[in-house]
Amino acid sequence: MSGESEAGGKRVGWVELYFDLVFVFAVGQVAHGIVTDPHWPRAAAALGLFMTLWWTWIGFAVLYNRRGDDKRTPDRLFVLAGTIPCAIAATQAHHVFEGHPAVFALALAGVRLILAIAHRWPAEDEVAQNRIGWGYAVSTLLFVASAFASPPWLYVLWGFALLQEAGFLLLGDRGPRRRGEMPSRATKWREMFTPPRQPHQALDPAHLSERFGLFIILLLGELVITVGGAVLERPSDDAGYWLVVVGGLVLAGALWWIYFTSAAEIYERLLGLSGGNPTLAYSLYAGGHLPPAFALLLIAAGVNLSVQEHAPSDAAWFITAGLAIYLVGTRAFSTGPTRWYLGLARIAVLVATVCLAFLDSVLPAPGVVAVIAVWAVGVAAMTSPVRHKALALIGDSPAEFLRRLP
């Protein structure tokens, strides 16, 4: 797994996979927080909590992409050290929902201190690494301060820390411009396909694609575990038992198909054509993968609630809203330039996806899960021809294709 792939590019390291296991435990606790209080305000709070964990994971993904090597002991030690505060944060996630975020905030401060030291470690591009190291040092102080602040200032400090991390970590340079010059949208899109002036700022497309793909699979595993764990409490002669088992697993398989046939290869191709442009990597991966990643947690929470004896009314809505967000986030139907009526058809599919939740008034919750699974399979079947058309269009004009993505 580690080292260089046969097709060129870095492979995901073994220590990164170990780190992801710890991290998936953390995000699993966020999903559990939705299950314990199944209402949309709790889902919104879970999204904010997930974003703090997401950018923590992004920090290690980018660190290893640019300079990590499984053969170097310091690189492995930095990642292993990061698992400790991440695990502490995971165990404290439920306390954040209860209004006691201090230990969680201090754990995230510890993670950022490790990232600050890792980036200050001797590297080929010392100037850029020092800038990132100082940025994480600022984030460390902000998270420490947040541990002693009360809402809403607590969340303001978290938000500021995450925004400045997004700026120093992945947003690349745009080259010299005249003072007051406002570039056109076409210029901005072309800049995304310009390799960074500093070679060490470039991201490895193969590694980033594999890293995010493996993480999506781990999040899908959360859905599979939810299905398996929930049905253990049902008698095997219950029809709902089989609807949950088959429907839940079919839904997970359809979600896998949608991502790996309509997003993974397209994103890797685009980033490769850009020469590893950091700004494009931010758009496609760091920011672009946030909605579908959280959508998987929302779907897992909805399925978990649907197999309870008295499923709450929001359970079906969590699944259908999550599925719609997932389709948008993975650009499942994106083919670049399209006619207006195809755009309307895309919107109609998304609206119909969300409205499947109304079935809970006529069907038991396991039956709704089964219907949603069948719908997801139909959507997944539509992505294969869309993907082939999209890949052909990328070769003709990658900047135009990206500009027209919804």
HELIX and SHEET records of a PDB file:
HELIX    1   1 TRP A   14  THR A   36  1                                  23    
HELIX    2   2 TRP A   40  ARG A   67  1                                  28    
HELIX    3   3 THR A   73  PHE A   97  1                                  25    
HELIX    4   4 ALA A  102  ARG A  120  1                                  19    
HELIX    5   5 GLU A  126  SER A  146  1                                  21    
HELIX    6   6 TRP A  153  LEU A  169  1                                  17    
HELIX    7   7 ARG A  185  GLU A  191  1                                   7    
HELIX    8   8 PRO A  199  GLN A  201  5                                   3    
HELIX    9   9 PRO A  205  VAL A  231  1                                  27    
HELIX   10  10 ALA A  239  SER A  262  1                                  24    
HELIX   11  11 ALA A  264  LEU A  273  1                                  10    
HELIX   12  12 PRO A  278  ALA A  281  1                                   4    
HELIX   13  13 TYR A  282  ALA A  286  3                                   5    
HELIX   14  14 LEU A  290  SER A  306  1                                  17    
HELIX   15  15 ASP A  314  GLY A  329  1                                  16    
HELIX   16  16 TRP A  340  CYS A  355  1                                  16    
HELIX   17  17 LEU A  356  SER A  361  5                                   6    
HELIX   18  18 ALA A  365  ASP A  396  1                                  32    
HELIX   19  19 PRO A  398  ARG A  403  1                                   6    
END                                                                             
